[in-house]
Amino acid sequence: MAWSCPTGDAEPIAEKMNFILSVYVLLAVGSSLCVLVRSSFVAITGLQTAEKLFSNMLHSILQLLCHSSTLTPTGRILNRASTDQSVLDLEMANKLVTAVCIWYQQYYIPTARELALFI
């Protein structure tokens, strides 16, 4: 951080430090907004996916129960469907975020290394 420390008279140093502080504040606000957008995207996408899976599963279960007499009890089928829905709601969104972060790191790490060489 020594390279970003302003030198000179007392008054211009205060102005330069205020500028550096405002840049850090803008970066923090930008980072917070990115986290907010990512969290909102994950929540909305997870909700849409869960709704689609639930409606398709319910449709399939109702068709199965109407068209055939199965040996598997209805309660067991519904229990399995609710367990699958729970797994989707709780785990798939986090796995999606992890996969996107790993994919993003492929581009971030080489770029950070190149920038470190310039400093």
C-alpha positions, 0 to 999 in steps of 0.5 A: 500500500505504500505506492498509494500513500500520497506525499506532499503538503498537508492540505493536498495529502488530506484531499488525496486521502479522501479520494483514496477513501472514496474509491475504497467506499465505492469498491465496497458498495459495488462488491455489496451490490454484486453479492446482493444481485448474486443472492437474488439470482440464486433465490429466484432461479432456485424458486423457479426450478423448484416450482417446475420440478414440483409441478412435473413431479405432481403431474407424473405421480397423479398420472401414475395413480390414475392409470395403474394400480401399483404395488407401491403405496401412495404414501411411500411415493409421496414421501419420496417426492417430498424428499426429492423436493426438499433436496432440490430446495436446500442443496441444488442452489448452493451447488449451482453457486459453487459451480459458477464460482469454480468456473469464474476462478478459471479466469480470475486467477490468471488475471490476478497473477498478470496484474500482480506482475505489473505492481 
